[in-house]
Amino acid sequence: MTRINVMKPWMGSEEMLALSEVIASGWVAQGPKVAQFEREFAAAMQAGHAVATSNCTTALHLALIVAGVGAGDEVIVPSFSFIATANAPTYVGARPIFIDVDPATGCVTADGVAAAITPRTRAVIVVDQGGIPVDLDSIRAVCDPLGLVVIEDAACGAGSTYRGRPVGAGADLAAWSFHPRKLLTTGEGGMLTTSNAEWAERARRLREHAMSVSASDRQSHVLAPAEEYLEIGFNYRMTDLQAAVGIAQLGRLPEIVRRRREIADGYNEALQGIDGLRPVGDPDWGTSNFQSYWVEVEPEFPTDRDGLLVALAEADISARRGIMAAHRQPAYWTAETGDASLGVTERLTDNTLILPLFHQMTEEEQRRVVDVLRASSAARTGAGGRHS
Ligand SMILES: *Cc1c(COP(=O)(O)O)cnc(C)c1O
């Protein structure tokens, strides 16, 4: 029996060829391939501008800076997200205000955002959690009249759609991740997209030490023009090696999404026959790329979430605990931000698990996963069981 992992990147000869071309070119740092990846990514996501970064966390950091968020401001965020969503506001001296999520989608709602707004609120970071599109229009309807910036953490969202368009296209700014846990990967990498040309230009400078002339432009001159450092910037650059892989991966994205949705359908069908496991699914307003296919283990299921993870592990299947709750992490629980009581977040964090789902997954592998779910649903007692 071979191990079934929760996720595997899907790469092949196109990525290898793209990498060897960059190596042969002699220019491996940020340069023409990054510029090409930015153009192609912006076109694919229907964004005016795209700025490549070292990862999604740094893209979120730049988004908050160019949006003018700073010390003393409040930024509304879901606790139910990878910790980077909450960390980014703290990098600029702002305070993350944790709100709860909708149990069906794992995403924040307009009502939840509205209830958390104070005179100090400057921005909201909404998340397409696990690839499920957030209902952006309803949130903009709350935020726009108040002048609050809406930033979409679309780390998991490449290939998901909202009302017929790519997610991220309707936000003031969107941040994307190319970590191998996401659909499209460059090893590490990220992107910031926006329709605001001034914000894009400033982010482009800030990611490269706020230099007035980029390193690749300087390189094209024998006598490089003198550069100035216009403000305090960062090194948040992507390399041409990463971008070349990203361009090849972007070409695969439609096929990756199609296949992931097919595998998700297979799980949906199997779960119809199993009581007590509630799967995530498409909301009315869009389609998920199923970056994370999670199920909630409900009270009537004979085994609890951790027991089910053990049962899967015993069959050499590496599922994962569901999405974390940032407000319960040591980094936040002692701070004034950690005292939130977020019932849905805590319920989902404690009772959901993410099932293996990757492009190359075979029917046989999916059957192995489903067999364990089925056997656990039939079991009345056992390790980790509710009745043991
Ligand atoms: C993965 C993820 C991030 C962080 O992405 P990196 O590219 O690793 O910095 C941020 N937000 C969410 C919601 C994520 O899932």
The ligand as an SDF file (V2000), in Angstrom:
LIG
                    3D

 15 15  0  0  0  0  0  0  0  0999 V2000
   -1.4970   29.6240    1.9940 C   0  0  0  0  0  0  0  0  0  0  0  0
   -2.2050   30.8190    2.4790 C   0  0  0  0  0  0  0  0  0  0  0  0
   -1.5320   32.0160    2.7420 C   0  0  0  0  0  0  0  0  0  0  0  0
   -0.0350   32.1480    2.7120 C   0  0  0  0  0  0  0  0  0  0  0  0
    0.5180   31.9410    1.4600 O   0  0  0  0  0  0  0  0  0  0  0  0
    2.1240   31.9470    1.3140 P   0  0  0  0  0  0  0  0  0  0  0  0
    2.3250   32.0130   -0.1620 O   0  0  0  0  0  0  0  0  0  0  0  0
    2.6220   30.6800    1.9130 O   0  0  0  0  0  0  0  0  0  0  0  0
    2.6340   33.1600    2.0120 O   0  0  0  0  0  0  0  0  0  0  0  0
   -2.2770   33.1250    3.0990 C   0  0  0  0  0  0  0  0  0  0  0  0
   -3.6130   33.0580    3.2210 N   0  0  0  0  0  0  0  0  0  0  0  0
   -4.2920   31.9140    3.0150 C   0  0  0  0  0  0  0  0  0  0  0  0
   -5.7800   31.9060    3.1420 C   0  0  0  0  0  0  0  0  0  0  0  0
   -3.6090   30.7520    2.6490 C   0  0  0  0  0  0  0  0  0  0  0  0
   -4.2870   29.6180    2.4690 O   0  0  0  0  0  0  0  0  0  0  0  0
  1  2  1  0
  2  3  1  0
  2 14  2  0
  3  4  1  0
  3 10  2  0
  4  5  1  0
  5  6  1  0
  6  7  2  0
  6  8  1  0
  6  9  1  0
 10 11  1  0
 11 12  2  0
 12 13  1  0
 12 14  1  0
 14 15  1  0
M  END
$$$$
